Amino acid sequence: MFSLPLGDSAQLRPLETWHAEEFAAHLDRAREHIRPFVGPAFVTDDLDGARTTLQRYGERQAADGQRLYGIWLHDVLVGGVMFVDFTPATGVCEIGCWLEPAAEGRGLITASCRTLLDWAFGTRGMQRAEWHCRADNNRSAAVAERLGMTLEGVRRAAWPYDGTRYDKQVWAILAAEWRTGERVKTLASAMDS
């Protein structure tokens, strides 16, 4: 297991099945805040659902697919980042995030996403990383911008939530663009485990 420092008494770590109770407690604090902006299967309502979500990501990681990492602030799980999609055969991945309100504004998501991109491009040889967000989610779009991503387009009415359809922004960065920004760090190799 690894634990990467994010500053401000925060760490990035794998989020695994044995964290189910902690993940469920975190979702109790974050659920209503993140529900409009993440997939409905991710936002579970109880311990069994939390365990199922973590098991699903663990199985997909074992198949070299999706991956899930938690962000701990003062040893409390406050959010995380993930590879929503990770397809080595095509060299394309998508990253995503979530965070409870008490941890916002500290740069934790941006720092964590940089670590994921360093690993995806520098270690795994991915060629393209995407970021999808609701068009009205300004905080999420700001992270994509800070990561150096380009807004490639808007998919109209592509994000259904609570009986309404919202526009979805699609952001992306290519491996060559990431490298040009001199972002590939040796720290990312720790994520290989």
N, CA, C and O of each residue as an XYZ file, in Angstrom:
772
protein
N       0.841     -1.185      0.000
C       0.000      0.000      0.000
C       0.880      1.241      0.000
O       2.003      1.211      0.503
N       0.378      2.315     -0.556
C       1.115      3.555     -0.553
C       0.263      4.653      0.063
O      -0.958      4.538      0.165
N       0.924      5.692      0.460
C       0.271      6.890      0.956
C       1.113      8.061      0.467
O       2.286      8.178      0.823
N       0.518      8.927     -0.346
C       1.241     10.065     -0.895
C       0.801     11.339     -0.193
O      -0.398     11.601     -0.092
N       1.747     12.138      0.294
C       1.378     13.386      0.961
C       0.840     14.406     -0.047
O       1.366     14.551     -1.150
N      -0.208     15.098      0.355
C      -0.801     16.156     -0.460
C      -0.616     17.522      0.182
O      -1.099     18.523     -0.347
N       0.072     17.578      1.310
C       0.224     18.824      2.057
C      -0.964     19.048      2.962
O      -1.978     18.360      2.841
N      -0.851     20.004      3.870
C      -1.961     20.360      4.753
C      -2.529     19.148      5.501
O      -3.744     19.028      5.656
N      -1.652     18.255      5.962
C      -2.048     17.047      6.696
C      -2.999     16.164      5.901
O      -3.889     15.528      6.465
N      -2.802     16.131      4.590
C      -3.655     15.316      3.713
C      -2.813     14.263      3.009
O      -1.623     14.452      2.759
N      -3.474     13.138      2.695
C      -2.809     12.032      2.015
C      -3.736     11.439      0.960
O      -4.959     11.466      1.097
N      -3.127     10.903     -0.093
C      -3.821     10.156     -1.125
C      -3.464      8.691     -0.938
O      -2.286      8.340     -0.868
N      -4.474      7.838     -0.856
C      -4.257      6.403     -0.633
C      -5.264      5.608     -1.455
O      -6.302      6.142     -1.846
N      -4.967      4.329     -1.723
C      -5.974      3.483     -2.361
C      -7.211      3.408     -1.456
O      -7.094      3.359     -0.231
N      -8.366      3.398     -2.064
C      -9.621      3.249     -1.330
C     -10.122      1.849     -1.643
O     -10.544      1.568     -2.765
N     -10.074      0.972     -0.645
C     -10.307     -0.452     -0.854
C     -11.492     -0.951     -0.037
O     -12.031     -0.234      0.806
N     -11.883     -2.181     -0.302
C     -13.071     -2.767      0.312
C     -13.029     -2.690      1.834
O     -14.064     -2.483      2.468
N     -11.870     -2.849      2.420
C     -11.793     -2.833      3.887
C     -12.063     -1.443      4.467
O     -12.172     -1.292      5.684
N     -12.172     -0.423      3.603
C     -12.540      0.921      4.043
C     -14.054      1.154      4.007
O     -14.498      2.294      4.142
N     -14.847      0.106      3.830
C     -16.293      0.266      3.600
C     -16.983      1.090      4.691
O     -17.785      1.967      4.372
N     -16.696      0.835      5.950
C     -17.354      1.599      7.021
C     -16.967      3.070      6.961
O     -17.814      3.949      7.121
N     -15.698      3.330      6.732
C     -15.218      4.704      6.645
C     -15.811      5.400      5.409
O     -16.171      6.576      5.467
N     -15.908      4.670      4.298
C     -16.484      5.210      3.071
C     -17.968      5.524      3.266
O     -18.448      6.565      2.815
N     -18.689      4.633      3.932
C     -20.114      4.867      4.199
C     -20.306      6.101      5.076
O     -21.203      6.905      4.824
N     -19.473      6.257      6.102
C     -19.570      7.437      6.977
C     -19.257      8.709      6.188
O     -19.914      9.735      6.368
N     -18.266      8.638      5.328
C     -17.920      9.787      4.482
C     -19.097     10.140      3.569
O     -19.442     11.314      3.436
N     -19.712      9.142      2.942
C     -20.842      9.417      2.050
C     -22.015     10.026      2.812
O     -22.767     10.823      2.251
N     -22.178      9.665      4.069
C     -23.236     10.300      4.876
C     -23.007     11.810      4.980
O     -23.962     12.586      5.003
N     -21.737     12.225      5.044
C     -21.418     13.654      5.129
C     -21.477     14.332      3.756
O     -21.789     15.519      3.664
N     -21.179     13.582      2.690
C     -20.999     14.183      1.366
C     -22.152     13.947      0.395
O     -22.260     14.643     -0.615
N     -23.005     12.983      0.685
C     -23.984     12.471     -0.287
C     -24.764     13.555     -1.023
O     -24.739     13.605     -2.253
N     -25.436     14.399     -0.306
C     -26.305     15.379     -0.976
C     -25.499     16.429     -1.731
O     -25.981     17.000     -2.709
N     -24.289     16.681     -1.284
C     -23.424     17.650     -1.951
C     -22.912     17.115     -3.293
O     -22.830     17.867     -4.264
N     -22.569     15.830     -3.356
C     -21.974     15.275     -4.570
C     -22.985     14.594     -5.492
O     -22.710     14.419     -6.679
N     -24.147     14.209     -4.966
C     -25.104     13.422     -5.750
C     -25.411     14.012     -7.132
O     -25.472     13.245     -8.092
N     -25.608     15.322     -7.291
C     -25.931     15.852     -8.623
C     -24.790     15.737     -9.639
O     -25.017     15.892    -10.839
N     -23.570     15.467     -9.172
C     -22.406     15.588    -10.043
C     -21.646     14.293    -10.274
O     -20.684     14.289    -11.042
N     -22.037     13.198     -9.643
C     -21.372     11.909     -9.845
C     -22.407     10.877    -10.267
O     -23.611     11.103    -10.141
N     -21.933      9.753    -10.764
C     -22.839      8.700    -11.214
C     -23.690      8.158    -10.083
O     -23.217      8.049     -8.951
N     -24.941      7.817    -10.370
C     -25.845      7.348     -9.323
C     -25.391      6.049     -8.644
O     -25.709      5.833     -7.475
N     -24.666      5.192     -9.340
C     -24.198      3.942     -8.729
C     -23.113      4.187     -7.690
O     -22.869      3.337     -6.834
N     -22.462      5.343     -7.758
C     -21.377      5.645     -6.829
C     -21.897      6.108     -5.473
O     -21.311      5.780     -4.442
N     -22.973      6.853     -5.465
C     -23.492      7.460     -4.232
C     -24.453      6.482     -3.564
O     -25.657      6.497     -3.824
N     -23.914      5.648     -2.715
C     -24.715      4.636     -2.040
C     -25.297      5.192     -0.737
O     -24.870      6.235     -0.242
N     -26.275      4.474     -0.200
C     -26.991      4.962      0.975
C     -26.729      4.177      2.255
O     -27.254      4.533      3.311
N     -25.926      3.112      2.182
C     -25.696      2.311      3.383
C     -24.362      1.577      3.294
O     -23.655      1.674      2.291
N     -24.031      0.851      4.340
C     -22.751      0.146      4.418
C     -22.635     -0.915      3.333
O     -21.572     -1.050      2.727
N     -23.695     -1.671      3.071
C     -23.632     -2.698      2.036
C     -23.373     -2.074      0.671
O     -22.585     -2.599     -0.116
N     -24.031     -0.961      0.391
C     -23.805     -0.269     -0.873
C     -22.382      0.253     -0.986
O     -21.770      0.173     -2.052
N     -21.852      0.787      0.112
C     -20.473      1.276      0.117
C     -19.506      0.133     -0.158
O     -18.566      0.282     -0.939
N     -19.737     -1.007      0.483
C     -18.876     -2.175      0.282
C     -18.954     -2.647     -1.174
O     -17.933     -2.970     -1.780
N     -20.156     -2.685     -1.725
C     -20.342     -3.117     -3.115
C     -19.607     -2.195     -4.084
O     -18.963     -2.664     -5.023
N     -19.699     -0.895     -3.858
C     -18.998      0.068     -4.716
C     -17.498     -0.166     -4.667
O     -16.842     -0.210     -5.707
N     -16.951     -0.317     -3.469
C     -15.513     -0.528     -3.328
C     -15.080     -1.857     -3.938
O     -14.015     -1.938     -4.551
N     -15.890     -2.892     -3.776
C     -15.575     -4.188     -4.386
C     -15.578     -4.085     -5.912
O     -14.713     -4.652     -6.580
N     -16.546     -3.367     -6.453
C     -16.643     -3.197     -7.905
C     -15.377     -2.537     -8.449
O     -14.822     -2.984     -9.453
N     -14.923     -1.473     -7.787
C     -13.691     -0.815     -8.229
C     -12.480     -1.727     -8.052
O     -11.585     -1.731     -8.897
N     -12.438     -2.493     -6.974
C     -11.333     -3.419     -6.766
C     -11.259     -4.471     -7.867
O     -10.173     -4.796     -8.348
N     -12.408     -5.001     -8.264
C     -12.447     -5.988     -9.341
C     -12.012     -5.371    -10.664
O     -11.301     -6.002    -11.445
N     -12.432     -4.159    -10.910
C     -12.062     -3.499    -12.169
C     -10.582     -3.135    -12.191
O      -9.947     -3.182    -13.244
N     -10.036     -2.774    -11.044
C      -8.602     -2.501    -10.986
C      -7.820     -3.781    -11.243
O      -6.809     -3.762    -11.944
N      -8.281     -4.888    -10.680
C      -7.607     -6.170    -10.891
C      -7.601     -6.554    -12.371
O      -6.718     -7.282    -12.823
N      -8.583     -6.067    -13.119
C      -8.655     -6.320    -14.564
C      -7.984     -5.198    -15.362
O      -8.193     -5.087    -16.570
N      -7.178     -4.366    -14.693
C      -6.459     -3.241    -15.297
C      -7.421     -2.204    -15.870
O      -7.209     -1.663    -16.956
N      -8.476     -1.944    -15.113
C      -9.462     -0.952    -15.526
C      -9.563      0.175    -14.515
O      -8.547      0.701    -14.060
N     -10.770      0.541    -14.168
C     -11.027      1.651    -13.251
C     -10.266      1.492    -11.942
O      -9.965      0.379    -11.510
N      -9.962      2.632    -11.320
C      -9.242      2.643    -10.045
C      -9.822      3.739     -9.174
O     -10.375      4.722     -9.668
N      -9.687      3.554     -7.856
C     -10.304      4.464     -6.896
C      -9.300      4.776     -5.787
O      -8.683      3.870     -5.227
N      -9.141      6.074     -5.472
C      -8.211      6.514     -4.435
C      -8.919      7.493     -3.508
O      -9.681      8.347     -3.960
N      -8.664      7.365     -2.219
C      -9.269      8.254     -1.243
C      -8.326      9.377     -0.850
O      -7.104      9.255     -0.933
N      -8.930     10.466     -0.423
C      -8.184     11.596      0.126
C      -8.525     11.678      1.604
O      -9.689     11.828      1.975
N      -7.501     11.580      2.448
C      -7.675     11.685      3.888
C      -7.094     13.012      4.356
O      -5.968     13.363      4.005
N      -7.852     13.730      5.135
C      -7.411     14.990      5.723
C      -7.460     14.810      7.231
O      -8.525     14.544      7.788
N      -6.324     14.952      7.897
C      -6.225     14.696      9.345
C      -6.793     13.309      9.670
O      -7.524     13.137     10.645
N      -6.439     12.319      8.827
C      -6.833     10.909      8.991
C      -8.340     10.664      8.887
O      -8.837      9.659      9.394
N      -9.067     11.570      8.239
C     -10.501     11.379      7.985
C     -10.709     11.381      6.475
O     -10.259     12.296      5.784
N     -11.388     10.364      5.963
C     -11.689     10.298      4.541
C     -12.632     11.443      4.176
O     -13.733     11.536      4.718
N     -12.202     12.323      3.250
C     -13.004     13.497      2.893
C     -13.374     13.541      1.411
O     -14.120     14.423      0.988
N     -12.866     12.612      0.631
C     -13.173     12.600     -0.799
C     -12.229     11.674     -1.526
O     -11.609     10.795     -0.928
N     -12.128     11.881     -2.823
C     -11.233     11.031     -3.582
C     -11.203     11.370     -5.057
O     -11.894     12.267     -5.539
N     -10.371     10.613     -5.749
C     -10.225     10.716     -7.190
C     -10.272      9.308     -7.756
O     -10.061      8.321     -7.050
N     -10.553      9.244     -9.040
C     -10.709      7.923     -9.643
C     -10.401      7.969    -11.122
O     -10.430      9.025    -11.755
N     -10.109      6.818    -11.647
C     -10.148      6.619    -13.081
C     -11.544      6.090    -13.366
O     -11.828      4.914    -13.139
N     -12.403      6.950    -13.859
C     -13.768      6.570    -14.216
C     -13.707      5.558    -15.347
O     -14.527      4.644    -15.426
N     -12.734      5.734    -16.211
C     -12.464      4.802    -17.303
C     -10.949      4.700    -17.427
O     -10.238      5.694    -17.285
N     -10.468      3.504    -17.689
C      -9.036      3.287    -17.865
C      -8.888      2.141    -18.851
O      -9.105      0.981    -18.500
N      -8.516      2.467    -20.095
C      -8.468      1.471    -21.156
C      -7.088      1.478    -21.810
O      -6.865      2.209    -22.775
N      -6.160      0.670    -21.292
C      -4.809      0.651    -21.855
C      -4.771      0.303    -23.346
O      -3.899      0.800    -24.059
N      -5.674     -0.519    -23.830
C      -5.662     -0.914    -25.240
C      -5.827      0.278    -26.173
O      -5.267      0.285    -27.269
N      -6.583      1.279    -25.756
C      -6.778      2.471    -26.584
C      -5.926      3.644    -26.116
O      -5.799      4.644    -26.822
N      -5.343      3.522    -24.926
C      -4.535      4.601    -24.383
C      -5.348      5.782    -23.893
O      -4.841      6.901    -23.818
N      -6.612      5.541    -23.559
C      -7.514      6.614    -23.132
C      -8.022      6.322    -21.726
O      -8.384      5.193    -21.396
N      -8.039      7.370    -20.907
C      -8.611      7.250    -19.571
C      -9.455      8.488    -19.284
O      -9.341      9.513    -19.956
N     -10.290      8.364    -18.282
C     -11.069      9.507    -17.798
C     -10.885      9.568    -16.295
O     -10.991      8.554    -15.606
N     -10.606     10.764    -15.787
C     -10.487     10.917    -14.347
C     -11.689     11.684    -13.817
O     -12.327     12.458    -14.531
N     -11.971     11.446    -12.561
C     -13.068     12.129    -11.895
C     -12.736     12.323    -10.433
O     -11.698     11.862     -9.957
N     -13.613     13.003     -9.720
C     -13.337     13.318     -8.328
C     -14.634     13.559     -7.570
O     -15.708     13.673     -8.160
N     -14.510     13.634     -6.269
C     -15.585     14.065     -5.391
C     -14.949     14.525     -4.084
O     -13.856     14.087     -3.727
N     -15.641     15.410     -3.378
C     -15.089     15.950     -2.144
C     -16.222     16.475     -1.282
O     -17.157     17.101     -1.782
N     -16.133     16.218      0.011
C     -17.161     16.771      0.898
C     -16.868     18.257      1.140
O     -15.716     18.681      1.052
N     -17.890     19.038      1.441
C     -17.739     20.499      1.532
C     -16.651     20.971      2.493
O     -15.966     21.952      2.204
N     -16.477     20.300      3.622
C     -15.512     20.764      4.626
C     -14.072     20.737      4.125
O     -13.208     21.388      4.712
N     -13.796     19.995      3.050
C     -12.428     19.872      2.543
C     -12.176     20.697      1.290
O     -11.067     20.670      0.756
N     -13.158     21.417      0.817
C     -13.003     22.195     -0.406
C     -12.072     23.388     -0.197
O     -11.894     23.874      0.919
N     -11.486     23.843     -1.302
C     -10.666     25.049     -1.275
C      -9.244     24.852     -0.795
O      -8.560     25.833     -0.503
N      -8.780     23.630     -0.705
C      -7.425     23.340     -0.214
C      -6.494     22.842     -1.314
O      -5.314     22.605     -1.057
N      -7.003     22.679     -2.533
C      -6.188     22.179     -3.636
C      -6.000     20.673     -3.632
O      -5.171     20.153     -4.378
N      -6.757     19.963     -2.803
C      -6.580     18.511     -2.674
C      -6.934     17.763     -3.955
O      -6.244     16.819     -4.337
N      -8.005     18.183     -4.614
C      -8.426     17.502     -5.838
C      -7.407     17.742     -6.943
O      -7.011     16.799     -7.628
N      -6.984     18.963     -7.125
C      -6.020     19.264     -8.186
C      -4.724     18.493     -7.971
O      -4.192     17.907     -8.914
N      -4.211     18.485     -6.752
C      -2.967     17.759     -6.459
C      -3.142     16.260     -6.699
O      -2.250     15.611     -7.245
N      -4.277     15.715     -6.296
C      -4.526     14.287     -6.484
C      -4.655     13.932     -7.954
O      -4.123     12.916     -8.402
N      -5.360     14.766     -8.706
C      -5.528     14.504    -10.144
C      -4.201     14.610    -10.879
O      -3.966     13.864    -11.830
N      -3.335     15.515    -10.462
C      -2.002     15.597    -11.071
C      -1.243     14.291    -10.868
O      -0.549     13.822    -11.770
N      -1.376     13.712     -9.693
C      -0.719     12.442     -9.413
C      -1.263     11.347    -10.323
O      -0.490     10.555    -10.862
N      -2.582     11.288    -10.502
C      -3.164     10.298    -11.402
C      -2.679     10.491    -12.833
O      -2.351      9.519    -13.514
N      -2.631     11.734    -13.293
C      -2.192     11.995    -14.660
C      -0.708     11.686    -14.838
O      -0.312     11.146    -15.871
N       0.116     12.021    -13.846
C       1.536     11.671    -13.910
C       1.705     10.168    -14.105
O       2.496      9.722    -14.937
N       0.957      9.400    -13.330
C       1.057      7.941    -13.408
C       0.515      7.422    -14.734
O       1.148      6.584    -15.376
N      -0.645      7.909    -15.147
C      -1.274      7.426    -16.380
C      -0.374      7.693    -17.587
O      -0.172      6.807    -18.418
N       0.162      8.899    -17.686
C       0.997      9.257    -18.829
C       2.430      8.751    -18.679
O       2.995      8.197    -19.622
N       3.016      8.940    -17.500
C       4.426      8.636    -17.310
C       4.734      7.175    -17.098
O       5.757      6.683    -17.574
N       3.869      6.471    -16.395
C       4.131      5.074    -16.073
C       3.393      4.115    -17.007
O       3.960      3.131    -17.482
N       2.113      4.420    -17.262
C       1.294      3.484    -18.044
C       1.228      3.796    -19.540
O       0.687      3.004    -20.311
N       1.763      4.916    -19.949
C       1.803      5.216    -21.371
C       0.466      5.579    -21.999
O       0.288      5.439    -23.209
N      -0.471      6.041    -21.187
C      -1.742      6.490    -21.750
C      -1.474      7.690    -22.654
O      -0.494      8.411    -22.463
N      -2.345      7.902    -23.634
C      -2.151      8.973    -24.608
C      -3.135     10.122    -24.458
O      -2.886     11.226    -24.943
N      -4.253      9.863    -23.785
C      -5.295     10.881    -23.669
C      -6.019     10.676    -22.339
O      -6.361      9.553    -21.968
N      -6.243     11.777    -21.636
C      -7.027     11.734    -20.404
C      -8.174     12.721    -20.543
O      -7.988     13.861    -20.969
N      -9.349     12.264    -20.179
C     -10.545     13.094    -20.280
C     -11.082     13.455    -18.905
O     -10.767     12.819    -17.899
N     -11.902     14.494    -18.899
C     -12.589     14.982    -17.698
C     -13.989     15.373    -18.149
O     -14.138     16.238    -19.012
N     -15.012     14.756    -17.583
C     -16.394     15.079    -17.927
C     -17.051     15.712    -16.701
O     -16.884     15.235    -15.579
N     -17.795     16.785    -16.928
C     -18.506     17.406    -15.817
C     -19.758     18.103    -16.327
O     -19.851     18.477    -17.496
N     -20.713     18.266    -15.426
C     -21.878     19.066    -15.783
C     -21.425     20.475    -16.115
O     -20.535     21.020    -15.461
N     -22.038     21.060    -17.131
C     -21.623     22.389    -17.588
C     -21.818     23.461    -16.526
O     -21.164     24.503    -16.571
N     -22.713     23.215    -15.568
C     -22.934     24.206    -14.508
C     -22.095     23.935    -13.258
O     -22.289     24.588    -12.233
N     -21.170     22.983    -13.333
C     -20.304     22.659    -12.201
C     -18.986     23.426    -12.368
O     -17.990     22.879    -12.841
N     -19.005     24.679    -11.977
C     -17.853     25.563    -12.171
C     -16.610     25.091    -11.426
O     -15.496     25.260    -11.922
N     -16.782     24.503    -10.244
C     -15.618     24.023     -9.479
C     -14.909     22.897    -10.227
O     -13.680     22.849    -10.269
N     -15.682     22.002    -10.808
C     -15.106     20.884    -11.553
C     -14.401     21.381    -12.811
O     -13.288     20.947    -13.110
N     -15.031     22.274    -13.540
C     -14.411     22.826    -14.748
C     -13.116     23.557    -14.404
O     -12.161     23.519    -15.179
N     -13.076     24.216    -13.257
C     -11.863     24.934    -12.836
C     -10.707     23.965    -12.590
O      -9.556     24.292    -12.877
N     -11.005     22.775    -12.059
C      -9.949     21.773    -11.862
C      -9.402     21.355    -13.223
O      -8.186     21.299    -13.407
N     -10.276     21.063    -14.171
C      -9.828     20.666    -15.514
C      -8.926     21.742    -16.117
O      -7.910     21.434    -16.739
N      -9.301     22.981    -15.930
C      -8.488     24.088    -16.439
C      -7.126     24.145    -15.757
O      -6.103     24.326    -16.417
N      -7.116     23.990    -14.426
C      -5.841     24.015    -13.691
C      -4.927     22.869    -14.115
O      -3.704     22.984    -14.042
N      -5.525     21.767    -14.557
C      -4.739     20.619    -15.018
C      -4.214     20.813    -16.438
O      -3.490     19.961    -16.955
N      -4.572     21.919    -17.064
C      -4.096     22.199    -18.409
C      -4.934     21.564    -19.503
O      -4.507     21.492    -20.656
N      -6.111     21.110    -19.152
C      -6.977     20.464    -20.127
C      -7.651     21.498    -21.035
O      -7.788     22.671    -20.688
N      -8.056     21.026    -22.184
C      -8.757     21.845    -23.170
C     -10.224     21.442    -23.184
O     -10.547     20.255    -23.217
N     -11.103     22.422    -23.158
C     -12.531     22.150    -23.312
C     -12.767     21.828    -24.775
O     -12.660     22.698    -25.639
N     -13.090     20.559    -25.047
C     -13.254     20.114    -26.428
C     -14.683     20.269    -26.928
O     -14.918     20.331    -28.135
N     -15.621     20.330    -26.021
C     -16.990     20.490    -26.474
C     -17.988     20.313    -25.351
O     -17.642     19.981    -24.218
N     -19.223     20.544    -25.702
C     -20.334     20.382    -24.763
C     -21.335     19.425    -25.398
O     -21.794     19.638    -26.521
N     -21.659     18.386    -24.673
C     -22.698     17.447    -25.110
C     -24.013     17.912    -24.492
O     -24.207     17.824    -23.280
N     -24.894     18.397    -25.326
C     -26.144     18.983    -24.846
C     -27.064     17.919    -24.256
O     -27.231     16.834    -24.814
N     -27.656     18.259    -23.114
C     -28.643     17.419    -22.421
C     -28.152     15.983    -22.216
O     -28.942     15.043    -22.301
N     -26.871     15.807    -21.950
C     -26.271     14.475    -21.821
C     -26.147     13.994    -20.380
O     -25.716     12.864    -20.148
N     -26.519     14.832    -19.400
C     -26.337     14.476    -17.995
C     -27.701     14.485    -17.303
O     -28.163     15.538    -16.864
N     -28.346     13.322    -17.204
C     -29.650     13.298    -16.530
C     -29.485     13.292    -15.014
O     -28.656     12.563    -14.468
N     -30.279     14.107    -14.355
C     -30.289     14.097    -12.895
C     -31.633     14.612    -12.398
O     -32.053     15.719    -12.733
N     -32.290     13.800    -11.603
C     -33.514     14.187    -10.904
C     -34.566     14.779    -11.853
O     -35.176     15.808    -11.564
N     -34.760     14.104    -12.988
C     -35.800     14.507    -13.920
C     -35.434     15.644    -14.861
O     -36.264     16.066    -15.667
N     -34.208     16.149    -14.775
C     -33.751     17.227    -15.649
C     -32.507     16.754    -16.387
O     -31.723     15.967    -15.858
N     -32.334     17.233    -17.596
C     -31.138     16.900    -18.374
C     -30.247     18.135    -18.456
O     -30.695     19.218    -18.832
N     -28.980     17.953    -18.098
C     -27.999     19.032    -18.081
C     -26.968     18.821    -19.187
O     -26.731     17.694    -19.621
N     -26.366     19.904    -19.630
C     -25.271     19.799    -20.587
C     -24.035     19.247    -19.882
O     -23.829     19.471    -18.690
N     -23.216     18.517    -20.647
C     -21.971     17.937    -20.121
C     -20.783     18.507    -20.888
O     -20.763     18.492    -22.118
N     -19.796     19.008    -20.151
C     -18.547     19.453    -20.774
C     -17.595     18.268    -20.877
O     -17.544     17.414    -19.992
N     -16.846     18.233    -21.968
C     -15.807     17.228    -22.158
C     -14.478     17.969    -22.324
O     -14.266     18.702    -23.289
N     -13.605     17.753    -21.360
C     -12.263     18.326    -21.345
C     -11.269     17.202    -21.618
O     -11.576     16.039    -21.357
N     -10.085     17.521    -22.135
C      -9.066     16.490    -22.346
C      -7.677     17.112    -22.404
O      -7.499     18.299    -22.677
N      -6.706     16.251    -22.133
C      -5.295     16.612    -22.296
C      -4.598     15.389    -22.880
O      -4.903     14.252    -22.518
N      -3.663     15.638    -23.782
C      -2.900     14.575    -24.418
C      -1.562     14.399    -23.698
O      -1.065     15.318    -23.048
N      -0.996     13.207    -23.827
C       0.266     12.904    -23.153
C       1.351     13.914    -23.519
O       2.086     14.371    -22.644
N       1.460     14.268    -24.803
C       2.490     15.218    -25.235
C       2.284     16.583    -24.586
O       3.257     17.258    -24.252
N       1.047     16.994    -24.406
C       0.754     18.266    -23.746
C       1.138     18.218    -22.269
O       1.676     19.180    -21.721
N       0.856     17.094    -21.645
C       1.197     16.919    -20.234
C       2.706     16.969    -20.036
O       3.205     17.640    -19.133
N       3.433     16.242    -20.900
C       4.895     16.216    -20.802
C       5.493     17.595    -21.040
O       6.439     17.987    -20.357
N       4.955     18.325    -21.994
C       5.435     19.668    -22.287
C       5.302     20.560    -21.063
O       6.116     21.456    -20.840
N       4.273     20.306    -20.280
C       4.085     21.053    -19.046
C       5.011     20.584    -17.947
O       4.915     21.060    -16.816
N       5.916     19.649    -18.256
C       6.889     19.110    -17.308
C       6.245     18.637    -16.018
O       6.707     18.950    -14.921
N       5.168     17.876    -16.169
C       4.426     17.434    -15.004
C       4.747     15.992    -14.594
O       4.374     15.578    -13.496
N       5.420     15.227    -15.436
C       5.684     13.837    -15.105
C       6.695     13.801    -13.964
O       7.815     14.295    -14.093
N       6.286     13.220    -12.867
C       7.113     13.180    -11.658
C       7.424     11.729    -11.281
O       6.643     10.821    -11.567
N       8.534     11.534    -10.658
C       8.892     10.194    -10.230
C       7.954      9.700     -9.135
O       7.824      8.493     -8.931
N       7.300     10.618     -8.430
C       6.373     10.241     -7.365
C       5.247      9.368     -7.898
O       4.731      8.519     -7.171
N       4.860      9.559     -9.148
C       3.752      8.809     -9.725
C       4.050      7.316     -9.794
O       3.123      6.506     -9.791
N       5.307      6.942     -9.854
C       5.638      5.514     -9.928
C       5.197      4.762     -8.680
O       5.042      3.542     -8.722
N       4.994      5.460     -7.578
C       4.513      4.812     -6.348
C       3.102      4.270     -6.532
O       2.683      3.374     -5.799
N       2.359      4.807     -7.510
C       0.988      4.342     -7.730
C       0.934      2.998     -8.415
O      -0.142      2.411     -8.522
N       2.055      2.494     -8.881
C       2.079      1.200     -9.568
C       1.641      0.054     -8.683
O       1.165     -0.965     -9.184
N       1.791      0.198     -7.380
C       1.462     -0.923     -6.495
C      -0.021     -1.095     -6.312
O      -0.453     -1.997     -5.594
